[in-house]
Amino acid sequence: MQNQIRPMDALKTAMADAAAAMERELDRLIPRGDGHEKRLYDAMRYASLEGGKRLRPFLVLESASLFGVPRARALRAAAAIEFVHCYSLVHDDLPAMDDDDLRRGRPTTHKKYDDATAILAGDALLTLAFEVLAHPDTHPDGSVRAELVAALAAGAGAAGMVGGQMFDLEAEKHGRTYGLEDITRLQSMKTGRLIGFSCQAGAILGQATPAQRRALDRYADALGLAFQIADDLLDAEGDEALVGKKVGKDAAAGKATFITYLGLDGARRRAQALAAEAAAHLDLFAVKAQILSNVAQFVVERRT
């Protein structure tokens, strides 16, 4: 039993340390001001600071560590993905999208400020992400910075997260019915592509071999689906106080999820199988990837 507990305890410690470092980096990178734009900066900070698991930044930091990437560079790439993630949450919570009042246990950005300010804060966080990646401090080689920018744009754009959100809205707002294959593709776009970038960012910074990149790609694909199935389970049976947002929304909206087709027990089994598959893709890295391997189990056991 002790051998099973220790890796997860080590993971939680590593995640807490990384989250604290990420908080400091985000705080440093988000502008401050006293002029007319102060409200915008305040909303950006509200949407980004003091909350969240920081899973995507953690994946950047851990994938970068496989290749000996300097921590300062990895932190900048990690901040970029977190800015994109936070922007997406701000926009997803808006009345025109998911219409949520609660995020991370506190009022959503548009409730704290207003709809227009939330839209602008999201826009500013998105563009700040690319500004950070394009800066020479992220990597001295311009071709590496360009690859990071292109990879994040592809993961966040119409063929990735934004396209997946549109895919989702087609069902929610326009009554489209999706089968299991459609739901898998939707979530691979909406959730998986940014998780994929998070794992690839370290490989790009470290100028990894094609085989190493393929291994991380396959790990990220399995991890992303496991993460989303766990999210569906949390929405179906999670504790709202722990989750930090409203639960039961999928069922109330009549929305098809993995649970619709797999059932609760089937969804749990599928998530566990994907976690094992994700870990197996890291064999190439041996013990160096132990923490990333533990992440796969963490995402299916989490309660928040």
N, C-alpha and C positions, 0 to 999 in steps of 0.2 A: 504493500500500500504506500509506503514511504517513497518508493521509486516512482510511483505514479503521481504523487503529490508534488514532489520537488520540482520537476520540470515546469508545472503550471505555476507554482509559486515564483520560480525564476522568471517566467514569462510576465507575470503580473508586475513584478518589480521592474523588469526592463521596460514594460509599457508605461509604468508610472514615471520612471526617469525620463523616458523619451517624451512623454506628454508635457512634463515640466519644461524640458528644453525647447519643445515646440511652442509652448505658451510664450516663452521669452523671445523666441525668434519672430513669432507673429506680432507681438507687441512692438518689437523693434522696427518691423517692416511696414506696419500700417501707419499712414501719416497721422499727424495731429495738427490742429489749427484753431485759430480764434476768429477767423474771418467768416464770410458768408457760407463757406463750405464746412464749417465746424459740425453742423448737424449731420452731414454726410459722413464725415470721419467717425463721429460718435456711433452712428448706426453700423458702420463697417466693423468697428471694434466690438460693439454689442453682439453682432452676428457671429464673430469669429473667436472671441476670447472667453475663457472661463466655462468651458463645456466640451462634451463629446469625448469619445474614446480615443480619437486621433489615430484610428487604425490605419488609414491610408498613409499618413506621414510615417508611422512606425514601419510599414512595409518598405517605404523608400529607404529609411535609415538602415534597416536590416539587410535589404538587398544590396545596398551600397557597401555595407561592411564585408560582404562576401569578396569584394574586389579591392579592399583597402582604400576606398575613397575617403579623402579627408572629411571629417565631420562637418566642418563649416559649409562645404559645398553640398553635402547631402541634406543639411538642414534647410538650405535655400530651396532645393528641389522639393523637399517635403512640405515647406511652407506654400509653394506654388500649388500643389495638389490640394492642400487644405483650403486655400482660398477658393479654388474652383468648387470644391465640395460645399463649402459654406454658402457661396453664391447660389448653388443649386438648391440648397435647403430654403434659403430666403425666398427664392422665386417659387419653389414648389408649395410653400405655405400660403401663398397669396390666395385671395378669394377666387380668382379666375382659374386657379389650378386645384390644389387639394383643400384649400380653405381651412387651414389649421390655426388654432389659437395658442397651442402649446408646443414648445420645442425645447428639449433638454431641461424640462421641468420649470420653464419660465415662459412668459409671453413671447410669441413669435415676433420677428422684427417689425412686421407691418402693424402689429397690435401695440407694440411699444412706441413706435413712431407713427407712420402712416403708410398707405400703399405706395405713394409716389417715392417717398424716401427709401422704402424697402427696395423698390425696383432699381433706383439709382445706386444704392449700396451694393446690391448684387452685381450690377454692371461694373462698378468700380473694383470690386473684389476679383471679378473675372479678368479684367484687363491688368490689374496689379500682378496676377499670377504670371502673365507672359512678360511683364516688365522685369520681374524677379529672375525668371529663367534666362532672359536675354542679356542680363548684366554679366560682365566679365568675372565678377566674384563667384558666379555659379560654376564656371569652368573657364580656364584660360584659352581653350581651343574653341574658336567660333563655330566650327563644324559640329562639335558636341552640343553646344548651346542651341544651334539650329535644329539638331535632331530632337532635342528635348522639347523645343517649342512645337515642332511638327507632330511629335507623338502625343503631346497633351491636347493639341488642337483636334487631332483625329479622335482621341478618346472622348473629348468633351462635346464634340459637334454633332452634326446631323446624322452621321453614321455611327455615333456612339451614344453618350448620355442624353443629349437633347432629342435625338431621334427616338431613343427608347421612351422618353417621356411623352412624345407625341403618340407613339405606339400605344402607350398606356391610356392616354386621354381618349383615343379612339374608342376604347372599350368603355371607359367610365362616362364620357360625355355623349357618345354617339351610339351606344348600345351594341358595339361589335362584340361577338362572342369568340373567344380564343380557345384553342385546344392546347394540350400540354407542349407540343412542339413550338407553338407561337409564344407561349409564356416563357419557355426556355430562351428563345431568341430575344424576346423583349428584355428579360432581365440580364441577359448577356450584354445587351447594349446599355441599358439604363444604369446598372450597377457594375457589371463585370469589366467594362472598358476602362473605367477609372481605377479599379483595383489592378487591372492589367498594366496601366501606366505606372502605378505605384511600384510594382515589382520590376518593371522594365527600366525605370529611371535610374536605379542603382547600377544596372547593367550598362546603360548608356554612359553614365558618368565614369564607370570603371572600364569602358571600352572592352566589354566581355566578348568571348568567342560566340559564334553562331550557335553552337551546341548549348552553351550556358544560357543564352537568351531563349532558346526553345524550351529548355527545362523550366525557366521562370514563367514563360508564357503559359505552359500547360498547367503549372501550379496555380497561376492566377485564374485561369479559366475554371478549374474545379473549385477553388476557394470562393470565387465570386458567386457561383451557383449555391454553394453551401451556405454562404452568408445570406443570400436572399431567401432561401428556404427557412433558415433560422428566423429571419425577419417576419415571414409569413406566420410562423409558429408563435412568435411573440405577439403579433397582432391578434391571433386567434385565442391565445390563452395566457398572455403576459399580464403582469401587474402594472397598471398605469403609473403608479407612484414610482416604480423601479424603472420602467421603460422611459418615462419622462415625456411622453406624448400620448395622445388619445389612442386607445386600442379598440379593436372590433370594427374598425372602419371598413375593411374589405367586405366582411359579411353584410354589414348594413347597406353597403352600396351594391350588393349582389355581384361583386367583382370576382372573377375566376382567378385563383392562385394555384400554387403547387398543391396546397391542401385540398382544393376542389377535386383534383384528379388522383392524388395519392392517399388522401386521408391523413389524419394526424400521425398515426403510427407509421404509415408508409413514408410520410414526409420526413419523420425523424430518421428512419432507416436510410433514406436517400441522402440526407444531409451527412450522416455518419460515413456512408460509403464515399461520398465526395471528399470528405475530410481526409480519409485514408488515401484516396487517389491523389489528392494534392500533395500530401506528405511524400508519397512514393516518387513523385516527379522530382523531388529534391535529392534523390540518392546520389546524383552526380557530385554534389557538394559535400557529401558525407556529414561529419559532425559539425562542420561550420554552419550548416543550415538548421541546426536543432531548434533554435528559437522560431524560425519560420515554420518549421514542421509543427511545433506546438501551437502556433497561431491557428492552424487549420482546425485543431480540436477546440480551441478557445471559441471560435466563431459559432460553433454549433452548440456549445454549452452555455453561452452568455445569457444573462437575464435582463440586459439593458440594450 
